[in-house]
Amino acid sequence: MALGTYSELQASVADFLERGDLTAVIPDFIKLAEADINSQFNLRDGDQNTALTTVPGSRFVALPAGYREAQNFWIEWTYGRGDPLRFVLPELLITYSAPGRPLTWCIDGTNIAFERPVDQAYSVTLRTSGAVQLSDAAPTNLLLTNYPNVYLYGALREAATYLKDTEALQIWSAKFEEAITKAKAKEGRNKALVTLSTEPGIMQLGNRRGFNINRGW
């Protein structure tokens, strides 16, 4: 049984259900499963860097289209990537009226907000997590390639919910949870190679920055 593409996944779900009258709703089962998958973990092939430019005199930069979740944010200098700006919760962002180089940021509605208006147009990069989403135009992805059981069991669980089949729901829910737990653990090992470092939670005041253990000041 092939499970490498969107159409093959739909066919496999239909085979497991042994129902010829559900063809039209099988894409909905897959989409609902994807919504749950995307809410639980991020797959590495969805990560991407988006280049943005700040507007002099403004504290805000619009989030890119399709924004889902931020991982990191930094200024690009002529010599290369700068230290990541410090993220704070919107309600904890202390703002200043004097323009300058931004040091902290938060997500404020549909914008990135800084603690002060910027004094020039900075080239900045936002690293984000993307969502998995199969379609006829995007028939495969890393999740389906490496973890087809996550997709299959997730879709079958949604089908059992639709059919109000309590026994099948218990079976496919258990298989889905086991499959996604193993997938999350394996994906997590891709980030486990990062060297552990600590940094005191010193809030920035004016142009002062928190101590960085990597640079030593």
N, C-alpha and C positions, 0 to 999 in steps of 0.2 A: 504494500500500500504506500503510494507516494504522498509525501506531505511537504513538498518544497515550495509550493506556490499557493496563492489565494484561492484559485479555482480548485486545486487539489485538496486544500483544506475543506472547502465547502462540500466537495464530493465525499470526503472521508466522514464528515459530520453526518451527511445524509445516509451513508452506509451504516453507521453506528445506530442511528435512529430507526432505520428500516421503515421510514415513512416517506411516501412519495408526494405528500401534500404540504410539505414544509419548505420546499425549495426556495420560495420567495422570502421566507423569514430567516433563513440560515445566516445571511449577511448581518442581520440584526443581532443574532446570537453572538457572532464573532465580534461585532462592534461593542456589545455590552461587556464581553469578556475583556476586550482591550481596555475599556474604561477602568475596570478593576485592576488589571495588570499595571496600567500607567499610574494608578494611585498608590501602588505598593512599592515599586522600585524603578530605577532608571537604567536603561540599557546603554552600554557605552557607545553604540553606533548612533545614538540620538544626540550625543554631546556635540556642541558646536560653538565656535567663537564668532561673535558678530561685532564688526567695527562700527563705532558710533563717533559722533563729534559733538562736543559741548557747544553751547551758544553763549558767547560773552555777555555777562550781565544777568544771566539766568541761573537759577538753582536746579533746573529740570532738564532732563533729556527723555524723549519718548521711548518707551520700551519697543523692541522690534516686533514686527508682526509674528504671530504664532508663539509669543513668549509663554513659557510654561513654568520654569523654575530656574533661578539663578544659582550658579556654583561659585563664581568668582568675578571680580571686576578690577581692572587696573588701567593705568595710564600708559600709553605707548610713547617712549622717548626716542630721540634720534639714536641713542646707543642701544635701544632694545626695550624689553618689557620692564616696567617699574614694579615696585612692591605693590601687592594688592591693597586697595583702599579698604578701610575698616567698615564692615557692615553693622548697622544698628537697627533696632526696631523703630518704626516711624514715630511712635510715641516717646522714644528716648533720644531722638535726634535734636541736639542743641544747635540752633541756627544763629548765624551772624550776618550783619548787614554789609560789612566791608567785603568787597570782592577779593578773591585770592584763589590759590590752588586748592582744589577739594581734597579732603582727607578722609571724610566719612560719607556714607551713602545709605539709602534705604529704598525700598519699593513703596511708592506712594501712588496708589491707584494704577493708572496706566503709564506712570512715569518713574524714572530713576530720579531721586531727589538728593541733593548735596546739602551740606551744612551751611554753605555760603554761596552767593553768586560767583560764578567762575570769572577770572580776570582775562581769560583768553580762550580761544577755540582749542581745546585739548582733543587729541585723538585717543579714544578710550576703547577698550575691548570688554565686552560682556560675554562670559562663558555660561552657557545655559544647558539644561537637560531637555531633550526632546521627547516626544511621545511616539510610541509604535502605532502605526495605523496602516493596515493593509487595504488595498483597493485594486481595481482592475488596472489603474495607472501605476500603482506601486505594489506589484504582486508578491514581493517577498521582502524580508528584512532579517536582521541577525537573530531576532527572537524565534522566528519560525524556522530558521536554518538550524540553530543550536538547541532550541527547546520546543520542538513541535508539540510535545505532550502538553505544555502549558496552554497553548492555543486550543488544542483539541479538547482537553478536559474542561477548560473554561467555557468553550462554546456549548459543550454537552450539558454542563451545569445550567447554563442559561436556558437551554432547550427544556431541561427537566422542570425548571421553574415555570416556563411557559405552558408546559403540558400538565402542570400540577401533579407530577409523578413523584411522590414523596420518597419512595425507595430509590429511584434513579437519582434523585437530587442528593441523597446522602452519599451514594456511591461516587458520583462525579465531583461532588464538593470535596470529599476526602482526597480523591486523586489529584484534583486541581491544587489543593493546599499543599500536598506533598511535592508536586512538581514545581510549584512556584517557590517553595521554600528552598529546594535544591538549586534552582536557577539563581535565586538571590544570593545564596551562599557562594556559588561559583563566580558570579559576577563581582561579589564583594572581594574575592581574592585578587582581582585585578587591581584593586586599590590598596590592598594590604601591604604592597611593597613600598609604600611611602614611608620614609624615615620619620619616626615619631619625634616631634618637637613641641615645646611648650612656650607659651608667651603670656606674661601677666596681663590680666584684664584691666589695663590702665586706660582710662578714657582720655581722649585727646582734648586738649585745651588750647584754643587758638591754633598756632602752628606747631604745637608740640605733638609728637607722635609716641605711641606706645613702644616700649622696649622690644626689640626684635632679637631673639636668641641667635638667629642665623648670622646677622651682621654684627652683633655684639654691642649695639648702642640703640 
